[in-house]
Amino acid sequence: MENFRKVRTSEEEMPLPFPDLPPDVVEMKVKEGSKIRNLMNFAMAQMEQKGRRQIVFSGCGRAVTKTITCVEIMKRKLGGLHQVTKVRYKTVLEVWESQEPPPDGPAQNLTVHKNVPSICILLSRDPLDPNQAGYQPPEHRHEAGEGTAGSSHKGLKRPLPPPCEELLPKKLQVQVSDSPKGSGSTAGQLDH
């Protein structure tokens, strides 16, 4: 393949794997080079300003991670969204052209069919069938001041446990002596 260069890539067009979608549902096709800010600005405008009830994010190959990131951002910003995730494989067609064409003929082309993982995620303001595979209910939103003291950290889904002494290595545990030695100060000893 060192004498070839990729000249074209195309994805197999597949219908969305969700039955009963409205015909005007917005599909956000996330690509490897897509900017998350641009995707989110458009998607948020569709859901908030245009009042759409459902939106689909899809991506394949190296764009799967970015697709999931967009979905998680939207769920956090809007809240109360039902989700259905479908994972499948998509065929990607790559056309490679020879960099050193034969002297007496046209350039040689090589066509490669790749099966790459693909993800489609439906987000809906309206309830979806909880029995279908890939369903996730809306996350419970914590109100300010609710929960324990550790839940005030942004981005944490559950509070951090309080620090426990038994988790510290033995060398770091300090015992304070109760005997009044010296001038009334407490002496610390390291436990080995």
Accessible surface in RSA format (square Angstrom, percent):
REM  Atomic radii and reference values for relative SASA: ProtOr
REM  Chains: A
REM  Algorithm: Lee & Richards
REM  Probe-radius: 1.40
REM  Slices: 20
REM RES _ NUM      All-atoms   Total-Side   Main-Chain    Non-polar    All polar
REM                ABS   REL    ABS   REL    ABS   REL    ABS   REL    ABS   REL
RES MET A   1   113.59  58.8  76.02  50.3  37.57  89.4  64.30  54.7  49.29  65.3
RES GLU A   2   153.13  87.9 122.61  92.8  30.52  72.7  65.26 126.2  87.87  71.7
RES ASN A   3    68.56  47.3  67.25  65.0   1.32   3.2   8.76  21.1  59.81  57.8
RES PHE A   4    50.74  25.4  41.56  25.7   9.18  23.9  41.56  25.2   9.18  26.3
RES ARG A   5   117.84  49.5 114.87  58.6   2.97   7.1  38.66  52.8  79.18  48.0
RES LYS A   6    99.53  48.6  74.08  45.5  25.46  60.6  33.71  30.3  65.82  70.1
RES VAL A   7    63.06  41.5  25.76  23.3  37.30  89.9  32.91  28.6  30.15  81.8
RES ARG A   8   139.81  58.7 132.10  67.3   7.70  18.3  59.11  80.8  80.70  48.9
RES THR A   9    72.63  51.7  43.24  43.8  29.38  70.0  38.10  51.2  34.53  52.2
RES SER A  10    48.19  40.7  41.91  55.9   6.28  14.5  37.32  79.5  10.87  15.2
RES GLU A  11    55.90  32.1  37.42  28.3  18.48  44.0  13.64  26.4  42.26  34.5
RES GLU A  12    78.83  45.3  66.60  50.4  12.23  29.1  30.74  59.5  48.09  39.3
RES GLU A  13   137.58  79.0 112.08  84.8  25.50  60.7  65.54 126.8  72.03  58.8
RES MET A  14    58.16  30.1  37.41  24.8  20.76  49.4  39.52  33.6  18.64  24.7
RES PRO A  15   115.42  84.1 101.81  92.8  13.60  49.5 113.84  94.0   1.58   9.8
RES LEU A  16    45.14  25.1  25.41  18.2  19.73  49.6  25.41  17.8  19.73  53.1
RES PRO A  17    39.40  28.7  16.06  14.6  23.34  84.8  29.96  24.7   9.44  58.7
RES PHE A  18    12.53   6.3   3.07   1.9   9.46  24.6   3.94   2.4   8.59  24.6
RES PRO A  19   104.49  76.2  81.50  74.3  22.99  83.6  93.37  77.1  11.13  69.1
RES ASP A  20   146.11 102.3 102.84 102.4  43.27 102.3  42.10  99.1 104.00 103.7
RES LEU A  21    35.82  19.9  13.00   9.3  22.82  57.4  13.18   9.3  22.64  60.9
RES PRO A  22    57.13  41.6  48.49  44.2   8.64  31.4  55.30  45.7   1.83  11.4
RES PRO A  23   144.91 105.6 103.74  94.6  41.17 149.6 116.50  96.2  28.41 176.6
RES ASP A  24    92.64  64.9  78.82  78.5  13.81  32.7  43.50 102.4  49.13  49.0
RES VAL A  25    28.06  18.5   9.40   8.5  18.66  45.0  11.99  10.4  16.07  43.6
RES VAL A  26    18.83  12.4  14.37  13.0   4.46  10.7  18.83  16.4   0.00   0.0
RES GLU A  27    60.83  34.9  36.51  27.6  24.32  57.9  10.83  20.9  50.01  40.8
RES MET A  28    11.08   5.7   9.22   6.1   1.86   4.4   9.08   7.7   2.00   2.6
RES LYS A  29   102.00  49.8  85.92  52.7  16.09  38.3  55.18  49.7  46.82  49.9
RES VAL A  30     3.84   2.5   0.00   0.0   3.84   9.2   0.00   0.0   3.84  10.4
RES LYS A  31    98.49  48.0  97.04  59.5   1.45   3.5  77.27  69.6  21.22  22.6
RES GLU A  32    98.98  56.8  85.89  65.0  13.08  31.2  36.22  70.1  62.76  51.2
RES GLY A  33    62.85  77.5   0.00   N/A  62.85  77.5  42.31 116.1  20.53  46.0
RES SER A  34    23.07  19.5  11.32  15.1  11.75  27.1  12.64  26.9  10.43  14.6
RES LYS A  35   140.08  68.3 134.77  82.7   5.31  12.7  87.25  78.5  52.84  56.3
RES ILE A  36    55.36  31.5  50.56  37.7   4.79  11.5  50.56  36.4   4.79  13.0
RES ARG A  37   185.05  77.7 175.67  89.5   9.38  22.3  58.17  79.5 126.88  76.9
RES ASN A  38    94.12  64.9  86.41  83.5   7.71  18.6  27.48  66.1  66.64  64.4
RES LEU A  39    21.62  12.0  19.14  13.7   2.48   6.2  21.62  15.2   0.00   0.0
RES MET A  40     9.16   4.7   9.09   6.0   0.07   0.2   9.16   7.8   0.00   0.0
RES ASN A  41    93.37  64.4  83.75  80.9   9.62  23.2  27.30  65.7  66.08  63.9
RES PHE A  42   104.75  52.4  99.28  61.5   5.47  14.2 104.20  63.2   0.55   1.6
RES ALA A  43     0.00   0.0   0.00   0.0   0.00   0.0   0.00   0.0   0.00   0.0
RES MET A  44    23.76  12.3  23.74  15.7   0.02   0.0  23.76  20.2   0.00   0.0
RES ALA A  45    28.68  26.4  25.36  39.1   3.31   7.5  27.91  39.3   0.77   2.0
RES GLN A  46     9.12   5.1   9.12   6.7   0.00   0.0   0.28   0.6   8.84   6.7
RES MET A  47     1.70   0.9   0.00   0.0   1.70   4.1   0.00   0.0   1.70   2.3
RES GLU A  48   104.19  59.8  75.56  57.2  28.62  68.2  24.54  47.5  79.65  65.0
RES GLN A  49   153.49  85.8 115.83  84.7  37.66  89.7  43.28  92.1 110.21  83.6
RES LYS A  50   139.81  68.2 105.78  64.9  34.02  81.0  65.89  59.3  73.91  78.7
RES GLY A  51    46.10  56.8   0.00   N/A  46.10  56.8  29.18  80.1  16.92  37.9
RES ARG A  52    64.10  26.9  57.41  29.3   6.69  15.9  18.95  25.9  45.15  27.4
RES ARG A  53   122.84  51.6 118.08  60.2   4.76  11.3  51.38  70.2  71.46  43.3
RES GLN A  54    27.53  15.4  23.48  17.2   4.05   9.6   4.31   9.2  23.21  17.6
RES ILE A  55     0.40   0.2   0.40   0.3   0.00   0.0   0.40   0.3   0.00   0.0
RES VAL A  56     0.00   0.0   0.00   0.0   0.00   0.0   0.00   0.0   0.00   0.0
RES PHE A  57     0.00   0.0   0.00   0.0   0.00   0.0   0.00   0.0   0.00   0.0
RES SER A  58     8.71   7.4   7.62  10.2   1.10   2.5   4.28   9.1   4.43   6.2
RES GLY A  59     8.22  10.1   0.00   N/A   8.22  10.1   7.59  20.8   0.63   1.4
RES CYS A  60    15.13  11.4   7.16   8.0   7.97  18.7   0.42   1.1  14.70  15.9
RES GLY A  61    26.68  32.9   0.00   N/A  26.68  32.9  18.15  49.8   8.53  19.1
RES ARG A  62   195.90  82.3 167.31  85.3  28.59  68.1  64.08  87.6 131.82  79.9
RES ALA A  63     2.97   2.7   2.66   4.1   0.31   0.7   2.84   4.0   0.14   0.4
RES VAL A  64    31.59  20.8  31.59  28.6   0.00   0.0  31.59  27.4   0.00   0.0
RES THR A  65   101.84  72.4  99.92 101.3   1.91   4.6  66.83  89.8  35.01  52.9
RES LYS A  66    52.36  25.5  48.52  29.8   3.84   9.1  30.61  27.6  21.74  23.2
RES THR A  67     0.00   0.0   0.00   0.0   0.00   0.0   0.00   0.0   0.00   0.0
RES ILE A  68    71.72  40.8  71.72  53.4   0.00   0.0  71.72  51.6   0.00   0.0
RES THR A  69    50.92  36.2  46.32  47.0   4.61  11.0  31.86  42.8  19.06  28.8
RES CYS A  70     0.00   0.0   0.00   0.0   0.00   0.0   0.00   0.0   0.00   0.0
RES VAL A  71     0.56   0.4   0.56   0.5   0.00   0.0   0.56   0.5   0.00   0.0
RES GLU A  72    59.47  34.1  57.78  43.7   1.69   4.0  34.36  66.5  25.11  20.5
RES ILE A  73    51.54  29.3  48.84  36.4   2.69   6.5  51.39  37.0   0.15   0.4
RES MET A  74     0.00   0.0   0.00   0.0   0.00   0.0   0.00   0.0   0.00   0.0
RES LYS A  75    25.97  12.7  20.16  12.4   5.81  13.8  15.68  14.1  10.29  11.0
RES ARG A  76   149.87  62.9 134.10  68.4  15.77  37.5  66.37  90.7  83.50  50.6
RES LYS A  77   127.53  62.2  97.79  60.0  29.74  70.8  59.42  53.5  68.11  72.6
RES LEU A  78    34.34  19.1   8.37   6.0  25.97  65.3   9.94   7.0  24.40  65.7
RES GLY A  79    13.89  17.1   0.00   N/A  13.89  17.1   5.05  13.8   8.85  19.8
RES GLY A  80    39.46  48.7   0.00   N/A  39.46  48.7  26.87  73.8  12.59  28.2
RES LEU A  81     5.10   2.8   0.58   0.4   4.53  11.4   0.58   0.4   4.53  12.2
RES HIS A  82    26.36  14.4  26.36  18.3   0.00   0.0  15.43  15.9  10.93  12.7
RES GLN A  83     8.18   4.6   8.18   6.0   0.00   0.0   1.54   3.3   6.64   5.0
RES VAL A  84     0.00   0.0   0.00   0.0   0.00   0.0   0.00   0.0   0.00   0.0
RES THR A  85    28.81  20.5  21.68  22.0   7.13  17.0  21.22  28.5   7.59  11.5
RES LYS A  86    50.46  24.6  48.21  29.6   2.25   5.4  27.14  24.4  23.32  24.8
RES VAL A  87   109.17  71.8  78.12  70.7  31.05  74.8  78.12  67.9  31.05  84.2
RES ARG A  88    48.48  20.4  40.34  20.6   8.14  19.4  35.50  48.5  12.98   7.9
RES TYR A  89   148.23  69.2 133.70  76.1  14.53  37.8  87.67  65.9  60.56  74.7
RES LYS A  90    30.56  14.9  29.88  18.3   0.68   1.6   0.76   0.7  29.80  31.7
RES THR A  91    39.93  28.4  39.72  40.3   0.21   0.5  21.01  28.2  18.92  28.6
RES VAL A  92    12.60   8.3  12.60  11.4   0.00   0.0  12.60  10.9   0.00   0.0
RES LEU A  93    52.97  29.5  52.04  37.2   0.92   2.3  52.04  36.5   0.92   2.5
RES GLU A  94     9.85   5.7   9.85   7.5   0.00   0.0   0.00   0.0   9.85   8.0
RES VAL A  95    10.27   6.8  10.27   9.3   0.00   0.0  10.27   8.9   0.00   0.0
RES TRP A  96    44.93  18.0  44.93  21.7   0.00   0.0  44.60  23.8   0.33   0.5
RES GLU A  97    46.55  26.7  46.55  35.2   0.00   0.0   0.60   1.2  45.94  37.5
RES SER A  98    11.62   9.8   7.07   9.4   4.55  10.5   0.06   0.1  11.56  16.2
RES GLN A  99    98.82  55.3  70.95  51.9  27.87  66.4  22.76  48.4  76.06  57.7
RES GLU A 100   123.68  71.0 106.53  80.6  17.15  40.8  42.78  82.8  80.90  66.0
RES PRO A 101    69.52  50.7  54.85  50.0  14.67  53.3  54.85  45.3  14.67  91.2
RES PRO A 102    45.83  33.4  35.86  32.7   9.96  36.2  42.07  34.7   3.76  23.4
RES PRO A 103   144.76 105.5 100.79  91.9  43.98 159.9 113.21  93.5  31.55 196.1
RES ASP A 104   137.12  96.0  96.60  96.1  40.53  95.8  49.31 116.0  87.81  87.6
RES GLY A 105    33.48  41.3   0.00   N/A  33.48  41.3  19.41  53.3  14.08  31.5
RES PRO A 106   118.20  86.1 102.81  93.7  15.40  56.0 114.89  94.9   3.31  20.6
RES ALA A 107    43.51  40.0  21.88  33.8  21.63  49.2  21.88  30.8  21.63  57.3
RES GLN A 108   104.67  58.5  99.60  72.8   5.06  12.1  28.31  60.3  76.36  57.9
RES ASN A 109    97.89  67.5  64.32  62.2  33.57  80.8  16.09  38.7  81.79  79.1
RES LEU A 110    69.58  38.8  68.23  48.8   1.35   3.4  69.58  48.9   0.00   0.0
RES THR A 111    71.88  51.1  47.85  48.5  24.03  57.3  25.67  34.5  46.21  69.9
RES VAL A 112    43.67  28.7  40.77  36.9   2.89   7.0  43.67  37.9   0.00   0.0
RES HIS A 113   128.77  70.4 100.21  69.7  28.56  73.1  74.57  76.9  54.20  63.1
RES LYS A 114    93.38  45.6  88.76  54.5   4.63  11.0  51.50  46.4  41.88  44.6
RES ASN A 115   111.25  76.7  83.82  81.0  27.43  66.1  15.28  36.8  95.98  92.8
RES VAL A 116    26.67  17.6  26.59  24.1   0.09   0.2  26.67  23.2   0.00   0.0
RES PRO A 117    66.35  48.4  66.35  60.5   0.00   0.0  66.35  54.8   0.00   0.0
RES SER A 118     2.44   2.1   1.96   2.6   0.48   1.1   0.24   0.5   2.20   3.1
RES ILE A 119    10.98   6.2  10.98   8.2   0.00   0.0  10.98   7.9   0.00   0.0
RES CYS A 120     0.81   0.6   0.81   0.9   0.00   0.0   0.00   0.0   0.81   0.9
RES ILE A 121     3.98   2.3   3.98   3.0   0.00   0.0   3.98   2.9   0.00   0.0
RES LEU A 122     7.34   4.1   7.34   5.3   0.00   0.0   7.34   5.2   0.00   0.0
RES LEU A 123     0.00   0.0   0.00   0.0   0.00   0.0   0.00   0.0   0.00   0.0
RES SER A 124     0.00   0.0   0.00   0.0   0.00   0.0   0.00   0.0   0.00   0.0
RES ARG A 125    71.92  30.2  56.37  28.7  15.55  37.0  13.73  18.8  58.19  35.3
RES ASP A 126    52.83  37.0  52.42  52.2   0.42   1.0  20.37  47.9  32.47  32.4
RES PRO A 127   109.13  79.5  89.85  81.9  19.28  70.1  90.03  74.3  19.10 118.7
RES LEU A 128    28.88  16.1  18.00  12.9  10.88  27.3  23.79  16.7   5.08  13.7
RES ASP A 129    76.98  53.9  64.78  64.5  12.20  28.8  32.23  75.9  44.74  44.6
RES PRO A 130    90.86  66.2  72.79  66.4  18.07  65.7  72.79  60.1  18.07 112.3
RES ASN A 131   138.14  95.3 104.39 100.9  33.75  81.3  30.84  74.2 107.30 103.7
RES GLN A 132    51.97  29.1  39.49  28.9  12.48  29.7  23.85  50.8  28.12  21.3
RES ALA A 133    80.02  73.6  62.30  96.1  17.72  40.3  73.51 103.5   6.51  17.2
RES GLY A 134    36.51  45.0   0.00   N/A  36.51  45.0  23.78  65.3  12.73  28.5
RES TYR A 135    42.90  20.0  19.81  11.3  23.09  60.1  12.24   9.2  30.65  37.8
RES GLN A 136    80.15  44.8  80.04  58.5   0.11   0.3  25.16  53.6  54.99  41.7
RES PRO A 137    88.36  64.4  79.37  72.3   8.99  32.7  79.37  65.5   8.99  55.9
RES PRO A 138    45.90  33.5  27.82  25.4  18.08  65.7  29.52  24.4  16.38 101.8
RES GLU A 139    96.63  55.5  80.61  61.0  16.02  38.1  44.67  86.4  51.97  42.4
RES HIS A 140   137.68  75.2 110.58  76.9  27.10  69.3  90.86  93.6  46.82  54.5
RES ARG A 141   128.69  54.0 115.58  58.9  13.11  31.2  49.57  67.7  79.12  48.0
RES HIS A 142   115.77  63.3  86.20  59.9  29.57  75.6  68.83  70.9  46.94  54.6
RES GLU A 143   119.01  68.3 113.72  86.0   5.29  12.6  47.38  91.6  71.63  58.5
RES ALA A 144   111.28 102.3  69.62 107.4  41.67  94.8  82.12 115.6  29.16  77.2
RES GLY A 145    86.67 106.9   0.00   N/A  86.67 106.9  45.21 124.1  41.47  92.9
RES GLU A 146    78.21  44.9  63.35  47.9  14.85  35.4  39.10  75.6  39.11  31.9
RES GLY A 147    58.01  71.5   0.00   N/A  58.01  71.5  27.11  74.4  30.90  69.2
RES THR A 148    85.85  61.1  73.86  74.9  11.99  28.6  78.96 106.1   6.89  10.4
RES ALA A 149    98.91  90.9  69.14 106.7  29.77  67.7  82.57 116.3  16.34  43.3
RES GLY A 150    18.54  22.9   0.00   N/A  18.54  22.9  14.37  39.4   4.17   9.3
RES SER A 151    37.24  31.5  18.14  24.2  19.11  44.0  14.32  30.5  22.93  32.1
RES SER A 152    95.72  80.9  61.34  81.9  34.38  79.2  53.46 113.8  42.26  59.2
RES HIS A 153   102.19  55.8  93.34  64.9   8.84  22.6  56.74  58.5  45.45  52.9
RES LYS A 154   203.10  99.1 171.57 105.3  31.53  75.1 121.12 109.0  81.98  87.3
RES GLY A 155    58.97  72.7   0.00   N/A  58.97  72.7  28.88  79.3  30.09  67.4
RES LEU A 156    75.20  41.9  52.53  37.6  22.68  57.0  53.45  37.5  21.75  58.5
RES LYS A 157   132.05  64.4 106.11  65.1  25.94  61.8  80.95  72.9  51.10  54.4
RES ARG A 158   185.60  77.9 179.95  91.7   5.65  13.5  62.33  85.2 123.27  74.7
RES PRO A 159    56.75  41.4  45.37  41.4  11.39  41.4  45.37  37.5  11.39  70.8
RES LEU A 160   109.89  61.2  97.16  69.5  12.73  32.0  97.27  68.3  12.62  34.0
RES PRO A 161   106.78  77.8  88.78  80.9  18.01  65.5  95.24  78.6  11.55  71.8
RES PRO A 162   103.44  75.4  95.19  86.8   8.25  30.0 101.60  83.9   1.84  11.4
RES PRO A 163   136.60  99.6 106.14  96.8  30.46 110.7 115.77  95.6  20.83 129.5
RES CYS A 164    49.34  37.3  40.14  44.8   9.19  21.6   7.38  18.7  41.96  45.2
RES GLU A 165   129.84  74.5 123.81  93.7   6.03  14.3  44.29  85.7  85.54  69.8
RES GLU A 166   140.58  80.7 111.68  84.5  28.91  68.8  58.20 112.6  82.38  67.3
RES LEU A 167   141.10  78.6 112.24  80.3  28.85  72.5 115.26  80.9  25.84  69.5
RES LEU A 168    85.47  47.6  78.90  56.4   6.57  16.5  79.08  55.5   6.39  17.2
RES PRO A 169    79.30  57.8  66.82  60.9  12.48  45.4  79.28  65.5   0.02   0.1
RES LYS A 170   132.63  64.7 126.81  77.8   5.83  13.9  87.60  78.8  45.03  48.0
RES LYS A 171   152.36  74.3 148.58  91.2   3.78   9.0  92.24  83.0  60.12  64.0
RES LEU A 172   113.47  63.2  99.37  71.1  14.10  35.4 100.76  70.8  12.71  34.2
RES GLN A 173    42.00  23.5  38.57  28.2   3.43   8.2   9.97  21.2  32.03  24.3
RES VAL A 174    90.53  59.6  62.01  56.1  28.52  68.7  62.01  53.9  28.52  77.4
RES GLN A 175   114.73  64.2 110.53  80.8   4.20  10.0  32.75  69.7  81.98  62.2
RES VAL A 176    96.10  63.2  73.56  66.6  22.54  54.3  73.79  64.1  22.31  60.5
RES SER A 177    32.72  27.7  16.34  21.8  16.38  37.7  17.56  37.4  15.16  21.2
RES ASP A 178   145.23 101.7 111.22 110.7  34.00  80.4  41.36  97.3 103.87 103.6
RES SER A 179    57.06  48.2  41.25  55.1  15.80  36.4  43.00  91.6  14.06  19.7
RES PRO A 180   126.35  92.1  96.89  88.3  29.47 107.1 105.04  86.7  21.32 132.5
RES LYS A 181   135.88  66.3 126.39  77.5   9.49  22.6  83.82  75.4  52.06  55.5
RES GLY A 182    77.84  96.0   0.00   N/A  77.84  96.0  42.96 117.9  34.88  78.1
RES SER A 183   113.44  95.9  73.70  98.4  39.74  91.6  60.48 128.8  52.96  74.2
RES GLY A 184    67.33  83.0   0.00   N/A  67.33  83.0  34.30  94.1  33.02  74.0
RES SER A 185    80.30  67.9  64.95  86.7  15.34  35.3  48.05 102.3  32.24  45.2
RES THR A 186    88.36  62.8  55.33  56.1  33.03  78.7  26.65  35.8  61.71  93.3
RES ALA A 187    54.94  50.5  44.67  68.9  10.27  23.4  52.11  73.4   2.83   7.5
RES GLY A 188    55.88  68.9   0.00   N/A  55.88  68.9  17.93  49.2  37.95  85.0
RES GLN A 189   108.14  60.5 101.74  74.4   6.40  15.2  32.91  70.1  75.22  57.1
RES LEU A 190   106.55  59.3  85.69  61.3  20.86  52.4  85.86  60.3  20.69  55.7
RES ASP A 191    49.49  34.7  45.64  45.4   3.85   9.1   6.43  15.1  43.06  42.9
RES HIS A 192   178.76  97.7 116.01  80.6  62.75 160.5 104.67 107.9  74.09  86.2
END  Absolute sums over single chains surface
CHAIN  1 A    13770.8      10731.7       3039.1       7780.6       5990.2
END  Absolute sums over all chains
TOTAL         13770.8      10731.7       3039.1       7780.6       5990.2
